[in-house]
């Protein structure tokens, strides 16, 4: 059973991101404030859920959350500030859009930069420990998947409908064969042999 909160009686926002390890597309993040009495036995780390259940839970979270928001940093911004900062700043963008100001922020992972003067706690594997972080992981993952599915219509050769921009063998092979798009992260190692020199 996932915990409802870290600090009882405080308005807590859970934050998580999706797409950090991808070669293409933005990194997405979500922030979610759930009611204190919210419970859902299905809700868990989005990586543990089926695609069908992620979208089912997205509807439930969006309907029942006191406030929720999604933000992202695109691939050019990622190349500019690096992926760690982009992940954190996309969480900030999500937090900025919340209609309720949280009193505490729960962040999945071990790194965060303060947002305004709101206290925060980093929780490693927090999406498997706290409902609000799990809810944020579901929103971040599904909104990013939707974005990559749309891009797949423009660039079907990269199979983003299947790999969502992650570094699969097929994705790397397509980059070798067709080159890069304006959505690829140029600061990432895009092909397996990128570091070898042909003499």
C-alpha positions, -999 to 999 in steps of 0.1 A, spaced: 0 0 0 14 34 -10 15 61 17 -9 91 14 16 117 26 49 123 44 36 152 66 1 146 78 -21 177 77 0 195 51 -8 202 15 17 180 -4 25 179 -41 41 148 -55 64 154 -85 79 129 -110 94 131 -145 94 108 -176 117 105 -206 150 114 -189 169 86 -207 154 91 -241 174 101 -272 146 123 -286 117 144 -275 111 164 -243 114 154 -207 79 157 -191 71 162 -154 39 163 -134 29 177 -101 -2 163 -82 -19 173 -50 -43 145 -39 -70 147 -13 -59 134 21 -84 105 19 -75 95 -16 -70 58 -21 -65 36 -52 -52 0 -50 -42 1 -87 -20 32 -85 17 25 -85 49 35 -101 39 40 -138 67 16 -150 49 -12 -131 16 -6 -148 2 -17 -182 -4 10 -207 -42 5 -204 -41 10 -166 -18 41 -169 -45 58 -191 -73 46 -168 -55 60 -138 -48 93 -156 -85 99 -159 -90 91 -122 -61 113 -110 -73 142 -132 -108 139 -119 -100 134 -82 -68 154 -76 -72 188 -58 -48 201 -84 -26 187 -111 -3 200 -138 22 189 -165 53 207 -177 81 198 -200 115 209 -213 121 203 -250 152 187 -265 168 220 -273 164 232 -237 178 198 -226 209 203 -247 212 238 -232 209 231 -195 216 193 -194 191 165 -186 193 166 -148 185 204 -147 158 199 -174 141 172 -154 141 195 -123 131 226 -142 102 207 -159 90 198 -124 92 235 -116 71 243 -146 45 218 -135 45 233 -99 40 268 -113 7 257 -129 -9 242 -98 -40 261 -87 -32 254 -51 2 263 -36 16 232 -18 31 235 17 55 207 9 69 190 -22 76 153 -25 101 146 -53 109 112 -69 146 106 -70 176 121 -51 181 155 -67 160 187 -68 165 225 -67 144 245 -43 111 258 -58 103 292 -43 106 288 -6 86 256 -3 103 228 16 109 196 -3 119 160 3 136 138 -23 125 101 -21 144 75 -40 119 52 -58 92 75 -44 68 65 -72 65 32 -55 61 47 -20 38 77 -21 4 80 -39 10 116 -50 44 108 -67 29 77 -83 0 99 -96 26 123 -110 45 95 -126 14 83 -144 6 118 -158 42 125 -168 45 91 -186 12 92 -204 15 129 -216 50 122 -228 38 90 -246 11 110 -263 36 136 -275 59 109 -289 29 91 -306 21 124 -324 57 128 -335 57 92 -348 32 103 -374 58 127 -388 88 104 -384 76 68 -386 111 54 -394 122 58 -358 94 36 -344 86 62 -317 52 45 -313 70 16 -298 102 29 -282 89 64 -273 124 78 -281 143 55 -258 177 41 -270 165 8 -284 186 -10 -310 160 -2 -337 160 35 -328 199 37 -329 199 19 -363 173 43 -377 195 72 -366 224 56 -384 203 51 -415 182 82 -417 202 107 -395 187 129 -368 155 150 -366 151 184 -350 136 165 -320 168 145 -312 189 154 -282 223 163 -297 241 163 -263 233 126 -260 252 97 -274 228 88 -303 246 58 -318 266 30 -304 296 39 -324 294 76 -319 327 77 -301 347 57 -326 368 75 -352 371 62 -388 407 67 -399 
